[in-house]
Amino acid sequence: MQNTIKSPAAENVKTSVAAPSVSAAPISQAQQALRGMPEVDSQRVAELKAAISKGVLDTDPASLAQTMMDYYRR
């Protein structure tokens, strides 16, 4: 699609405007769904806080380290 910009400083300058592709629809839907979700899972946070305060949180440092490395390698 070609558009002509009409201004004294840029007469007859043509710009190209790309139309959204058909494959953008699923991404748009996913973005909209994410906007409706809370940033923090409050229920999970409450569960973890309770487990920490009771001293029953089972941790595996090696697994935690691996998960963190996998996350930051993305």
C-alpha positions in Angstrom: 0.0 0.0 0.0 1.5 3.4 -1.0 0.7 6.7 0.7 1.7 10.1 -0.5 2.6 12.6 2.3 1.4 16.0 1.4 3.3 18.7 3.2 5.5 21.7 2.2 8.6 20.0 3.5 8.0 16.6 1.9 6.1 16.9 -1.3 5.5 13.7 -3.3 7.3 11.5 -0.7 5.9 8.0 -0.8 5.9 5.8 2.2 5.0 2.1 2.5 2.6 0.9 5.1 2.4 -2.8 5.7 -0.9 -4.3 6.3 -1.2 -6.7 9.3 -0.7 -10.3 8.3 -3.2 -13.0 8.8 -0.9 -14.7 11.3 -1.0 -11.6 13.6 -4.5 -12.5 14.8 -3.4 -15.3 17.2 -0.7 -13.1 18.6 -3.2 -10.3 19.1 -5.7 -12.7 20.8 -2.9 -13.9 23.1 -1.9 -10.4 24.0 -5.4 -9.5 24.9 -5.8 -12.6 27.0 -2.6 -11.7 28.9 -3.8 -8.2 29.5 -6.8 -9.7 31.4 -4.6 -11.8 33.7 -3.0 -10.5 36.9 0.8 -10.0 36.9 1.1 -11.9 40.1 -0.6 -15.2 41.0 -1.8 -14.0 44.5 -3.1 -17.5 45.5 0.3 -19.1 44.7 2.2 -16.4 46.6 -0.1 -17.0 49.6 0.6 -20.7 49.4 4.3 -20.2 49.3 4.3 -17.7 52.1 2.4 -20.2 54.3 4.8 -23.0 53.4 7.8 -20.8 54.2 6.3 -19.6 57.6 5.6 -23.3 58.5 9.0 -24.4 57.4 7.6 -27.0 55.1 8.8 -25.6 51.8 10.7 -28.3 50.1 13.5 -26.9 48.0 16.0 -28.5 45.7 18.8 -26.0 45.1 20.1 -27.8 42.0 16.7 -27.8 40.5 16.1 -24.2 41.3 19.5 -23.2 39.8 18.7 -25.1 36.6 15.3 -23.5 36.3 16.8 -20.1 36.7 19.5 -20.7 34.1 16.9 -22.1 31.7 14.8 -19.0 32.2 17.6 -16.5 31.5 18.9 -18.4 28.5 15.7 -17.7 26.6 
